[in-house]
Amino acid sequence: MTKEKFPTCGVPHRRLSPAQQEACARGMPLGVHSQMRVLVERYQGKVAVVAAVLGVREYTVKRIIQGSRMPVGPGLRQRLQAVVLQTSCPVFVAAEAADAERVRQRDARRATRWALRDGRDG
């Protein structure tokens, strides 16, 4: 019996139930080529944006999508997996949404304080 390998996000998954961990892992595409395709689809086919996010040339992204047999370096492989996990993992997506909400609330509080200060000074 072989054990299937599924990439996970690591530490944040410890809070999930085993069923949720498996669902998240199964939603993660395996392999560099499929991960790159998913990332390009998420950015509506904009290869230049994906290349900028990963820090590579557009040619490299196109080459990987087309299924080139050339190996991908470990640095690019790690960056690609991290970006795909951040965009597809429900734990990361929920954490990003919570962070965005905290920032929005903080900015609203700051704006209110500044409005009150401007009212007193005037």
LOBAKOL-806043 format. One record per atom (N, C-alpha, C): chain; x, y, z; residue number from 1. Coordinates in nm, 3 decimals. Example, Ala and Ser with C-alpha at 12.3 -4.5 7.8 and 13.67 -1.06 7.14 Angstrom:
2
  unit     east    north       up  pos
     A    1.319   -0.569    0.780    1
     A    1.230   -0.450    0.780    1
     A    1.320   -0.330    0.780    1
     A    1.285   -0.225    0.708    2
     A    1.367   -0.106    0.714    2
     A    1.290    0.003    0.787    2
***
This chain:
122
  unit     east    north       up  pos
     A    0.085   -0.117    0.000    1
     A    0.000    0.000    0.000    1
     A    0.089    0.124    0.000    1
     A    0.063    0.214   -0.091    2
     A    0.143    0.335   -0.099    2
     A    0.066    0.449   -0.033    2
     A    0.139    0.536    0.027    3
     A    0.080    0.652    0.092    3
     A    0.083    0.769   -0.005    3
     A   -0.034    0.827   -0.033    4
     A   -0.040    0.941   -0.123    4
     A    0.010    1.065   -0.051    4
     A    0.083    1.147   -0.123    5
     A    0.134    1.271   -0.065    5
     A    0.049    1.387   -0.113    5
     A    0.007    1.469   -0.020    6
     A   -0.068    1.589   -0.052    6
     A   -0.001    1.704    0.019    6
     A    0.026    1.812   -0.052    7
     A    0.086    1.927    0.015    7
     A   -0.014    1.993    0.109    7
     A    0.034    2.042    0.219    8
     A   -0.051    2.114    0.313    8
     A    0.020    2.243    0.353    8
     A   -0.050    2.326    0.423    9
     A    0.005    2.454    0.465    9
     A    0.088    2.443    0.592    9
     A    0.085    2.330    0.657   10
     A    0.164    2.314    0.778   10
     A    0.089    2.351    0.902   10
     A    0.143    2.443    0.979   11
     A    0.093    2.476    1.113   11
     A   -0.055    2.512    1.117   11
     A   -0.109    2.598    1.028   12
     A   -0.250    2.634    1.040   12
     A   -0.345    2.514    1.030   12
     A   -0.301    2.405    0.970   13
     A   -0.389    2.290    0.953   13
     A   -0.407    2.211    1.082   13
     A   -0.328    2.237    1.182   14
     A   -0.345    2.164    1.308   14
     A   -0.478    2.196    1.374   14
     A   -0.536    2.310    1.342   15
     A   -0.664    2.348    1.400   15
     A   -0.782    2.286    1.326   15
     A   -0.759    2.229    1.210   16
     A   -0.866    2.170    1.131   16
     A   -0.891    2.025    1.172   16
     A   -1.012    1.980    1.148   17
     A   -1.042    1.839    1.170   17
     A   -0.974    1.758    1.060   17
     A   -0.954    1.628    1.082   18
     A   -0.891    1.546    0.978   18
     A   -0.965    1.549    0.844   18
     A   -1.098    1.555    0.850   19
     A   -1.175    1.562    0.725   19
     A   -1.148    1.693    0.651   19
     A   -1.140    1.803    0.725   20
     A   -1.112    1.932    0.663   20
     A   -0.970    1.936    0.608   20
     A   -0.875    1.875    0.679   21
     A   -0.737    1.868    0.631   21
     A   -0.730    1.793    0.499   21
     A   -0.801    1.682    0.492   22
     A   -0.800    1.602    0.369   22
     A   -0.866    1.677    0.255   22
     A   -0.977    1.745    0.283   23
     A   -1.046    1.821    0.178   23
     A   -0.957    1.933    0.125   23
     A   -0.887    2.000    0.215   24
     A   -0.796    2.107    0.172   24
     A   -0.682    2.050    0.089   24
     A   -0.627    1.938    0.134   25
     A   -0.516    1.877    0.062   25
     A   -0.559    1.827   -0.075   25
     A   -0.679    1.773   -0.085   26
     A   -0.726    1.723   -0.215   26
     A   -0.756    1.838   -0.311   26
     A   -0.786    1.955   -0.258   27
     A   -0.811    2.070   -0.344   27
     A   -0.683    2.132   -0.399   27
     A   -0.571    2.094   -0.341   28
     A   -0.441    2.145   -0.387   28
     A   -0.394    2.065   -0.506   28
     A   -0.366    2.130   -0.617   29
     A   -0.317    2.057   -0.734   29
     A   -0.177    2.000   -0.710   29
     A   -0.155    1.880   -0.757   30
     A   -0.025    1.815   -0.743   30
     A    0.059    1.845   -0.865   30
     A    0.185    1.867   -0.846   31
     A    0.276    1.889   -0.958   31
     A    0.288    2.035   -0.997   31
     A    0.404    2.068   -1.044   32
     A    0.434    2.207   -1.080   32
     A    0.348    2.253   -1.197   32
     A    0.329    2.167   -1.297   33
     A    0.254    2.208   -1.416   33
     A    0.108    2.240   -1.381   33
     A    0.045    2.153   -1.303   34
     A   -0.095    2.179   -1.268   34
     A   -0.107    2.297   -1.172   34
     A   -0.011    2.315   -1.082   35
     A   -0.015    2.431   -0.993   35
     A   -0.002    2.560   -1.072   35
     A    0.085    2.560   -1.171   36
     A    0.103    2.680   -1.254   36
     A   -0.023    2.709   -1.334   36
     A   -0.087    2.604   -1.387   37
     A   -0.211    2.625   -1.462   37
     A   -0.319    2.685   -1.373   37
     A   -0.330    2.633   -1.250   38
     A   -0.430    2.685   -1.156   38
     A   -0.402    2.831   -1.126   38
     A   -0.277    2.865   -1.106   39
     A   -0.241    3.003   -1.074   39
     A   -0.271    3.097   -1.191   39
     A   -0.243    3.053   -1.312   40
     A   -0.273    3.136   -1.430   40
     A   -0.425    3.152   -1.445   40
     A   -0.501    3.047   -1.416   41
     A   -0.647    3.058   -1.422   41
     A   -0.699    3.156   -1.318   41
     A   -0.640    3.155   -1.200   42
     A   -0.682    3.248   -1.094   42
     A   -0.658    3.393   -1.133   42
     A   -0.555    3.419   -1.212   43
     A   -0.525    3.554   -1.258   43
     A   -0.580    3.579   -1.397   43
     A   -0.685    3.508   -1.436   44
     A   -0.756    3.524   -1.564   44
     A   -0.665    3.515   -1.685   44
     A   -0.569    3.425   -1.682   45
     A   -0.482    3.402   -1.796   45
     A   -0.373    3.505   -1.815   45
     A   -0.351    3.590   -1.718   46
     A   -0.248    3.694   -1.729   46
     A   -0.113    3.638   -1.686   46
     A   -0.038    3.592   -1.783   47
     A    0.091    3.528   -1.759   47
     A    0.190    3.627   -1.700   47
     A    0.184    3.752   -1.742   48
     A    0.276    3.853   -1.691   48
     A    0.258    3.875   -1.541   48
     A    0.134    3.871   -1.494   49
     A    0.108    3.890   -1.352   49
     A    0.162    3.773   -1.272   49
     A    0.139    3.652   -1.322   50
     A    0.190    3.533   -1.254   50
     A    0.342    3.537   -1.248   50
     A    0.404    3.576   -1.359   51
     A    0.550    3.585   -1.362   51
     A    0.600    3.687   -1.261   51
     A    0.531    3.800   -1.247   52
     A    0.573    3.901   -1.151   52
     A    0.555    3.852   -1.007   52
     A    0.447    3.781   -0.981   53
     A    0.422    3.728   -0.847   53
     A    0.530    3.627   -0.808   53
     A    0.569    3.543   -0.903   54
     A    0.668    3.439   -0.875   54
     A    0.812    3.488   -0.891   54
     A    0.831    3.603   -0.953   55
     A    0.966    3.656   -0.972   55
     A    1.043    3.585   -1.082   55
     A    0.973    3.546   -1.189   56
     A    1.038    3.481   -1.303   56
     A    0.994    3.552   -1.431   56
     A    1.052    3.508   -1.543   57
     A    1.014    3.567   -1.672   57
     A    0.884    3.503   -1.723   57
     A    0.816    3.576   -1.812   58
     A    0.693    3.523   -1.871   58
     A    0.722    3.394   -1.947   58
     A    0.836    3.389   -2.012   59
     A    0.873    3.270   -2.088   59
     A    0.876    3.147   -1.998   59
     A    0.924    3.163   -1.876   60
     A    0.932    3.051   -1.783   60
     A    0.793    3.001   -1.748   60
     A    0.700    3.093   -1.722   61
     A    0.563    3.054   -1.690   61
     A    0.500    2.981   -1.808   61
     A    0.516    3.035   -1.928   62
     A    0.459    2.970   -2.047   62
     A    0.520    2.833   -2.070   62
     A    0.650    2.822   -2.047   63
     A    0.719    2.694   -2.066   63
     A    0.665    2.588   -1.969   63
     A    0.643    2.627   -1.846   64
     A    0.593    2.532   -1.747   64
     A    0.450    2.492   -1.779   64
     A    0.368    2.587   -1.820   65
     A    0.228    2.558   -1.854   65
     A    0.220    2.460   -1.971   65
     A    0.308    2.478   -2.069   66
     A    0.305    2.392   -2.186   66
     A    0.359    2.253   -2.157   66
     A    0.411    2.230   -2.037   67
     A    0.455    2.097   -1.999   67
     A    0.598    2.066   -2.038   67
     A    0.684    2.164   -2.033   68
     A    0.824    2.143   -2.068   68
     A    0.885    2.038   -1.978   68
     A    0.976    1.961   -2.032   69
     A    1.042    1.855   -1.956   69
     A    1.160    1.909   -1.875   69
     A    1.194    2.035   -1.894   70
     A    1.304    2.094   -1.817   70
     A    1.264    2.100   -1.670   70
     A    1.352    2.064   -1.579   71
     A    1.316    2.067   -1.438   71
     A    1.305    2.210   -1.385   71
     A    1.218    2.224   -1.287   72
     A    1.197    2.353   -1.223   72
     A    1.284    2.356   -1.097   72
     A    1.351    2.467   -1.073   73
     A    1.439    2.478   -0.958   73
     A    1.363    2.472   -0.826   73
     A    1.432    2.438   -0.719   74
     A    1.365    2.426   -0.589   74
     A    1.308    2.558   -0.537   74
     A    1.373    2.669   -0.565   75
     A    1.323    2.798   -0.520   75
     A    1.190    2.832   -0.584   75
     A    1.183    2.816   -0.716   76
     A    1.058    2.843   -0.787   76
     A    0.950    2.745   -0.743   76
     A    0.984    2.622   -0.723   77
     A    0.887    2.521   -0.679   77
     A    0.828    2.561   -0.544   77
     A    0.911    2.607   -0.452   78
     A    0.862    2.647   -0.319   78
     A    0.776    2.773   -0.327   78
     A    0.818    2.870   -0.407   79
     A    0.738    2.993   -0.422   79
     A    0.603    2.961   -0.484   79
     A    0.604    2.876   -0.586   80
     A    0.480    2.839   -0.655   80
     A    0.385    2.769   -0.559   80
     A    0.436    2.675   -0.482   81
     A    0.351    2.603   -0.388   81
     A    0.296    2.698   -0.282   81
     A    0.377    2.790   -0.233   82
     A    0.332    2.884   -0.132   82
     A    0.221    2.975   -0.185   82
     A    0.237    3.024   -0.307   83
     A    0.136    3.113   -0.365   83
     A    0.006    3.037   -0.390   83
     A    0.016    2.915   -0.441   84
     A   -0.105    2.837   -0.467   84
     A   -0.175    2.803   -0.336   84
     A   -0.099    2.769   -0.234   85
     A   -0.160    2.740   -0.104   85
     A   -0.232    2.863   -0.048   85
     A   -0.170    2.979   -0.063   86
     A   -0.232    3.101   -0.011   86
     A   -0.360    3.136   -0.083   86
     A   -0.372    3.096   -0.209   87
     A   -0.493    3.130   -0.284   87
     A   -0.598    3.020   -0.281   87
     A   -0.561    2.896   -0.245   88
     A   -0.658    2.788   -0.251   88
     A   -0.692    2.727   -0.116   88
     A   -0.612    2.746   -0.015   89
     A   -0.634    2.685    0.116   89
     A   -0.739    2.765    0.193   89
     A   -0.844    2.701    0.243   90
     A   -0.947    2.775    0.316   90
     A   -0.895    2.840    0.444   90
     A   -0.794    2.781    0.506   91
     A   -0.736    2.840    0.627   91
     A   -0.669    2.973    0.595   91
     A   -0.586    2.974    0.490   92
     A   -0.518    3.097    0.450   92
     A   -0.616    3.201    0.400   92
     A   -0.716    3.159    0.323   93
     A   -0.814    3.254    0.270   93
     A   -0.892    3.318    0.385   93
     A   -0.932    3.238    0.484   94
     A   -1.005    3.293    0.599   94
     A   -0.916    3.387    0.680   94
     A   -0.789    3.351    0.697   95
     A   -0.697    3.438    0.772   95
     A   -0.675    3.570    0.698   95
     A   -0.661    3.565    0.566   96
     A   -0.646    3.689    0.489   96
     A   -0.770    3.776    0.498   96
     A   -0.888    3.715    0.495   97
     A   -1.012    3.792    0.506   97
     A   -1.022    3.856    0.644   97
     A   -0.983    3.783    0.748   98
     A   -0.987    3.839    0.884   98
     A   -0.887    3.954    0.897   98
     A   -0.768    3.938    0.840   99
     A   -0.669    4.045    0.844   99
     A   -0.719    4.169    0.770   99
     A   -0.780    4.148    0.654  100
     A   -0.833    4.262    0.577  100
     A   -0.942    4.334    0.655  100
     A   -1.026    4.259    0.725  101
     A   -1.133    4.320    0.805  101
     A   -1.074    4.399    0.922  101
     A   -0.971    4.344    0.988  102
     A   -0.906    4.417    1.098  102
     A   -0.844    4.548    1.048  102
     A   -0.780    4.543    0.932  103
     A   -0.719    4.663    0.876  103
     A   -0.826    4.765    0.840  103
     A   -0.938    4.719    0.784  104
     A   -1.046    4.810    0.748  104
     A   -1.103    4.877    0.872  104
     A   -1.122    4.799    0.979  105
     A   -1.175    4.856    1.104  105
     A   -1.076    4.954    1.167  105
     A   -0.949    4.920    1.163  106
     A   -0.847    5.009    1.219  106
     A   -0.843    5.141    1.142  106
     A   -0.849    5.133    1.009  107
     A   -0.849    5.255    0.929  107
     A   -0.972    5.340    0.955  107
     A   -1.086    5.274    0.977  108
     A   -1.207    5.350    1.007  108
     A   -1.195    5.420    1.142  108
     A   -1.138    5.352    1.242  109
     A   -1.117    5.415    1.372  109
     A   -1.022    5.534    1.360  109
     A   -0.915    5.517    1.285  110
     A   -0.820    5.627    1.266  110
     A   -0.884    5.746    1.197  110
     A   -0.964    5.717    1.095  111
     A   -1.031    5.825    1.023  111
     A   -1.126    5.901    1.117  111
     A   -1.195    5.829    1.204  112
     A   -1.286    5.892    1.299  112
     A   -1.208    5.981    1.396  112
     A   -1.096    5.928    1.447  113
     A   -1.015    6.009    1.539  113
     A   -0.963    6.135    1.470  113
     A   -0.917    6.121    1.348  114
     A   -0.865    6.239    1.278  114
     A   -0.976    6.340    1.251  114
     A   -1.095    6.290    1.221  115
     A   -1.208    6.381    1.199  115
     A   -1.242    6.456    1.327  115
     A   -1.237    6.386    1.441  116
     A   -1.264    6.453    1.569  116
     A   -1.155    6.555    1.601  116
     A   -1.031    6.522    1.575  117
     A   -0.921    6.616    1.601  117
     A   -0.934    6.740    1.513  117
     A   -0.968    6.719    1.388  118
     A   -0.983    6.834    1.297  118
     A   -1.099    6.922    1.341  118
     A   -1.201    6.863    1.398  119
     A   -1.316    6.941    1.446  119
     A   -1.282    7.024    1.567  119
     A   -1.195    6.973    1.657  120
     A   -1.158    7.048    1.777  120
     A   -1.061    7.162    1.744  120
     A   -0.971    7.137    1.648  121
     A   -0.871    7.237    1.616  121
     A   -0.930    7.356    1.542  121
     A   -1.038    7.332    1.471  122
     A   -1.090    7.435    1.382  122
     A   -1.168    7.535    1.451  122
***
